[in-house]
Amino acid sequence: MNGLLLDTHVLLWWLQGSRRIGARARALIDNPESVVWVSAATAWEMAIKSALGRLDLGEALDVCLPRELQANGFRPLAVSVVHAVGIGRLPAHHRDPFDRLLIAQALTERLTIVTADPVFAAYGIDALDART
């Protein structure tokens, strides 16, 4: 496994200590040998939801997200032109622009997406069900 890319809801579950993350997924994310990535698209989605009042983190995103990424050893994944252009080659299985960007990043970087969204599998990417 080249690395793990966390879907936004999985990152939020992780930060909340949610039991929604299954034992296998939790063990892989927590494994010191795993390289765990968090996309800038995830930060963007969280910022939008926070600004709309649909996400309350208890403190400003620009304070808590960098701190939590560092504390958990997660690496930030920037969005590149290659990632953005890759979205145009994806079939229309999913309409969510954030998810489509994560899928393009996973394909480009050969990462395994950790998600509970079953639609991701339709893209033929390496996906790990976060609930397992």
Secondary structure, DSSP 4 states (H G I P E B T S, - for coil): ---EEE-HHHHHHHHHT-TTS-HHHHHHHH-TT--EEEEHHHHHHHHHHHHTTS---SS-HHHHHHHHHHHHTPEEE---HHHHHHGGGS-TT---HHHHHHHHHHHHHT-EEEES-GGGGGGT--EEETT-
